[in-house]
Amino acid sequence: MTTGASRRFTPATPADPDPYSRAEMDEKLNDINTIQYDSINDFKCKLDSVYHPLNDKIIHLTQTMENLADDVTTLMKHKQQGVSAWKHRNLQLPISFHTKHRPMGEGYHRPMQLTLHRSTSTKDFIS
């Protein structure tokens, strides 16, 4: 028992064997019941916070699996249409890299320059 709690309680004396009135006892029991009720509610909330997020995660996982199954079905349909349908849709011009080295004199080397040249034909890209 803490010192603050021990000061609140009046000890029984031989002259007064019942130091608490009926109202004081009811108030103290009400406080104890309130604390116990709050503890039970806190415990239930902790259990809910443990179990309900798991259910939410399972629902999300199930939805994700269904979406992935739909994606696989869509990809299989596109594969059946053929690869040529995808090549024309994703047509891009290729980029080829060429380097040039220009020495600037004896003892000094200029770094290689990087130049980009776009290919004019797409026959190398689509095979």
Secondary structure, 3 states (H helix, E strand, C coil): CCHHHHHHCCCCCCCCCCCCCHHHHHHHHHHHHHHHHHHHHHHHHHHHHHHHHHHHHHHHHHHHHHHHHHHHHHHHHHHHHCHHHHHHHCCCCCEEEEEECCCCCCCCCCCCEEEEEECCCCCCCCC
